[in-house]
Amino acid sequence: MKELRRVVPGSECRLLLPVLILTTMLSSGLAYAQDTSRYSVKMAESIMKWKPSGYGSWDYVTGTVLRGFEELWRVTKDQRYYNYLKKTVDNVVNNDGSINGYRLEDYNLDEIKEGCQLLLLYKETGEDKYRIAADQLRLQLEGHPRSNSGGFWHKKVYPWQMWLDGLYMGSPFYAEYSSLFGFTGDLDDVVHQITEVAYHTYDPDAKLFYHGWDESGFQSWADPVTGASPSFWGRAIGWYAMAIVDVLDYLPQDHAGRDTVLAIFNRMAEGLALYQDPGEHVWWQVTDQVGRDSNYLESSSSCMFVYALAKGVRLGYLDASYRDVAVSGYQGILDNFIDPNPNGTINLTSTCLTAGLGNGRDGTYKYYTMQTSVVSNDGKAMGPFILASIEMEMMDSVYPPGNLLLDTLLFKGPILSWFDNSDRETGFILERMEHPSDPLKGQGAEQGNFIPVADLPAGTISWTDTTIESITTYSYRVQAYNDTLSSVYSNTVTLTTYFTSGQPLPAGNPVPGEGSVMISPDQVLSWESGLFASSHDVYFGTEDPPPFTGNFQDDSFSPADMERGVTYYWRIDEVNGNGTTGGSIWSFTTDSTPALSSPQDLVADAPALEIRPNPADRYIRFNLPEGTGKPQIRIYDSSGRLIDRVRSYNTGNSEDQVTINTEDLPSGIYYLNLNVSGKNSSPANPSLKYYAKFVIAR
């Protein structure tokens, strides 16, 4: 996390002070929220009338519904929708960050979905309990079981299986968490999940994706050659479609995997257009079996498809021709699935209650159409219906900019950045409010009036304010517009300037990042120096707060003798001739994997593995010892330092043969540690460890 240099939406930043003080979001766009002719509002109001105390317990259905409330709040600024979302989450998230009903050790991707609301609430309130709860979910992903090629199992109880459903359950949270807290390298893994499941489930002839894939081939529903399930279930494809368009919100334009994700999405859109019912314009429970006996028009998948297609067109991911598919699909939803009630609420009908694979669920056409229940007002349809309705209702409007942030502070002033949610704007108006009271003399600054300070062209996503004054509080908001329309305003961010004394700005951007885990004991600590700092007071140790270590000129520090598996705390105070600016306390935890005492000890008294290097040194191969299961593989260098945990490797045509790509290893001597859970292991002897030595000569 980068609290000193990055201010979350809705928060107040005081320059030179290492604390964040939260401010209330400004309300705007209420006319939209009160327009009950809009079906997004009708659905949300119906839900709040049916379940006034909050939607439900901690699960993916609740998270799916709250995603609709989140987006409705963003476009309307009606605080009631935010309050309902927050109340629902607070019903199950305790003050210590624990989550009622959540068990990390279950390794269930379904339990990750509602984590997106934890990130929203953390950004809006700054309360630690939401960050702690989100960290637990991220920790689950760190240890979540994977296929040999690195794909998350859907659940621990469904070993070796990837389901399309799981991409929506885990990937948007994984992407947003990585983006929000600066772990951008993890976005590669987010992309890998999307591409991996596409590789194993896409049928190029049908232009659709099968529900699931079993790497082991043990499941009765798995194709003996491909491992894929036998049918194209609509909602599974819908989950996958929503996952892609929501992940793209956090995937940078220059990310190496972005074009691949877009290509997958475009292939999906082509298939969805192909199987849209020609008369009713919605989609069937088994997507490719249009009009077949016992098949039926299904609402949740139709809502998901409309949302994904419309958002894809709006953001330029899809060709504009898919707009007609989305528009006709939405009208089909209203015609086929929406039933009004006398009290003003609406019913959303014809939703498949649940479907899965395994435990008697064979994934056949008969299973999906004749062995599953059909219900009304199910959250798996209502949440996507709100999202689809918003896309339709905003289609001819200018969508508001999102996620306004106060970013890195430069010499010229604060940088404001935002997400461009639309391609229909002519430009952006950025407005600033100067609070007239002196913030040093009271508990809060009075509010003035927002005035325009910048008129920016379409496509702009950042702006630097070079006209701020010292000891002044400012608030900012941004609005999109075109020749005839203006959007509602973005969220509001606030800062207070305090640097007339000439003291330096605080340090920021720590490496390792706040809360990092599995850090090497040899790690050098570094940070971005605060503006005007001439030296740095370093505090470091295992206590919180950490003790003073010394004053240094460089913006890096090498701790001595860090131990493994220990949490360390550190702080950087920036110093110059005018004074000292205190910093925030950061923390990280070192890798608990024991270091090898020496390379010789590594191979002593251990069964030998026969390593067969490829002549071009691009990979190594070896056979697993007889009777073993899935190995954990680590590679050490000649000094005994851990340099890689091998998460992805190929077992080829034999489950006992392992191939590891070594292209990234420079020339040198390496040692391989194979920690293998034995198929016949017991509590007294749960695993066996094998070691081997190999040489890379480029």
Secondary structure, 3 states (H helix, E strand, C coil): CCCCCCECCCEEEECCCCCEEECCCCCCCHHHHCCCCCHHHHHHHHHHHHCCCCCCCCCHHHHHHHHHHHHHHHHHCCHHHHHHHHHHHHCCECCCCCECCCCHHHCEHHHHCCHHHHHHHHHHHCCHHHHHHHHHHHHHHHHCCECCCCCECCECCCCCEEEHHHHHHHHHHHHHHHHHCCCHHHHHHHHHHHHHHHHHHEECCCCEECCEEECCCCCCCCCCCCCECCCCEHHHHHHHHHHHHHHHHHCCCCCCCHHHHHHHHHHHHHHHHHHCCCCCCCCECECCCCCCCCCCECHHHHHHHHHHHHHHHHCCCCCCCHHHHHHHHHHHHHHHHEEECCCCCEEECCEECCCCCECCECCCHHHHHHCCCEECCCHHHHHHHHHHHHHHHCCCCCCCCEEEEEEEEECCEEEEEEECCCCCCCEEEEEEEEECCCHHHCCCCCCCCEEEEEEEECCCCEEECCCCCCCCEEEEEEEEECCCCECCCCCCEEEECCCCCCCCCCCEEEECCCCEEEECCCCCEEEECCCCCCEEEEEEECCCCCCEEEEECCCEECCCCCCCCCEEEEEEEEEECCEEECCCEEEEEECCCCCCCCHHHHHCCCCECCCEECCCCCEEEEECCCCEEEEEEEEEECCCCEEEEECCCECCCCCCEEEEECCCCCCEEEEEEEEEEEEEEECCEEEEEEEEEEEECC
